[in-house]
Amino acid sequence: MQYTLGTFSAFIGPIFGIVICEYFFVRRQHIDMDHLYTADPRGKYWYRRGFNPRAIAALLLAGGLATIIAQVPALGALAPFSWFFGCALGIAFHWMLSKDRSTAVAHAA
């Protein structure tokens, strides 16, 4: 079994899922390009010191679970799909952690 590739995929999948969730479900396909490329701490996308803590929490949760799927020998048949599990878990966790923010973004638009 290829543990390195499975573990790498277990963290790349959630990153993709979080980005897709943020764009489609949280931001509802609306990005403010002026704020996207600013280093101003008052910008829409600054979050907390430049990092989105909800996205980081979703990444750690989804990546951790997907890594378990990739590393546990008893789940060997599922290991090649760690990217897909990570992606789905990343979407789910980010959506759950950002639900209150998605309604605020929808009302502001």
C-alpha positions as CSV (number, residue, x, y, z in Angstrom):
1,M,0.0,0.0,0.0
2,Q,1.2,3.5,-0.8
3,Y,1.0,5.3,2.6
4,T,2.7,8.5,1.4
5,L,0.4,9.2,-1.4
6,G,-2.7,8.3,0.6
7,T,-1.7,10.7,3.4
8,F,-0.9,13.5,1.0
9,S,-4.3,13.0,-0.7
10,A,-6.0,12.9,2.7
11,F,-5.0,16.6,3.2
12,I,-5.2,17.8,-0.4
13,G,-8.9,16.6,-0.7
14,P,-10.1,18.7,2.3
15,I,-8.3,21.8,1.0
16,F,-10.2,21.4,-2.3
17,G,-13.5,20.8,-0.5
18,I,-13.1,23.8,1.7
19,V,-12.4,26.1,-1.2
20,I,-15.4,24.7,-3.2
21,C,-17.6,25.1,-0.1
22,E,-16.5,28.6,0.6
23,Y,-17.1,29.7,-3.0
24,F,-20.4,27.9,-3.8
25,F,-22.1,27.6,-0.4
26,V,-20.8,30.2,1.9
27,R,-20.1,33.1,-0.5
28,R,-22.8,32.0,-3.0
29,Q,-20.5,32.6,-6.0
30,H,-19.9,36.2,-5.1
31,I,-16.3,37.3,-4.6
32,D,-15.2,41.0,-4.1
33,M,-12.1,41.2,-6.2
34,D,-10.9,44.5,-4.6
35,H,-11.0,42.9,-1.1
36,L,-9.5,39.6,-2.3
37,Y,-6.1,41.1,-3.2
38,T,-5.7,43.6,-0.4
39,A,-3.4,43.3,2.6
40,D,-5.7,45.6,4.6
41,P,-6.8,44.0,7.9
42,R,-10.2,45.6,7.5
43,G,-10.8,43.7,4.2
44,K,-13.6,41.1,3.9
45,Y,-11.2,38.2,3.6
46,W,-8.8,39.0,6.4
47,Y,-10.4,36.9,9.1
48,R,-8.2,36.5,12.1
49,R,-4.6,37.7,11.5
50,G,-5.0,36.6,7.9
51,F,-6.2,33.1,8.6
52,N,-9.7,31.7,8.6
53,P,-9.9,29.7,11.8
54,R,-13.1,27.9,10.6
55,A,-11.4,26.6,7.5
56,I,-8.3,25.5,9.5
57,A,-10.5,23.6,11.9
58,A,-12.4,22.0,9.0
59,L,-9.0,21.0,7.4
60,L,-7.7,19.4,10.6
61,L,-10.9,17.5,11.2
62,A,-11.4,16.3,7.7
63,G,-7.7,15.7,7.1
64,G,-7.4,13.7,10.3
65,L,-10.3,11.4,9.5
66,A,-9.2,11.0,5.9
67,T,-5.7,10.1,7.2
68,I,-7.2,7.4,9.4
69,I,-8.9,6.0,6.3
70,A,-5.6,6.1,4.4
71,Q,-3.4,4.6,7.2
72,V,-5.5,1.9,8.9
73,P,-4.7,-1.4,7.4
74,A,-8.3,-2.8,8.1
75,L,-9.6,0.0,5.8
76,G,-7.2,-0.9,3.0
77,A,-9.9,-1.1,0.4
78,L,-10.9,2.5,1.1
79,A,-7.4,4.0,1.2
80,P,-7.2,4.8,-2.5
81,F,-10.2,7.0,-2.1
82,S,-8.8,9.1,0.8
83,W,-8.9,12.2,-1.5
84,F,-12.6,11.8,-2.1
85,F,-13.4,11.1,1.6
86,G,-11.3,14.1,2.6
87,C,-13.0,16.4,0.0
88,A,-16.5,15.3,1.2
89,L,-15.5,15.7,4.8
90,G,-13.9,19.1,4.1
91,I,-17.1,20.3,2.5
92,A,-19.3,19.0,5.3
93,F,-17.1,20.3,8.2
94,H,-16.6,23.7,6.6
95,W,-20.3,24.1,5.9
96,M,-21.2,23.1,9.5
97,L,-18.7,25.6,10.9
98,S,-19.6,28.4,8.5
99,K,-23.4,28.1,8.4
100,D,-24.1,31.3,10.4
101,R,-21.6,33.2,8.2
102,S,-23.2,32.0,5.0
103,T,-26.6,33.5,5.9
104,A,-24.9,36.8,6.9
105,V,-23.1,36.9,3.5
106,A,-26.3,36.2,1.7
107,H,-28.2,39.0,3.4
108,A,-25.3,41.4,2.8
109,A,-25.3,40.8,-1.0
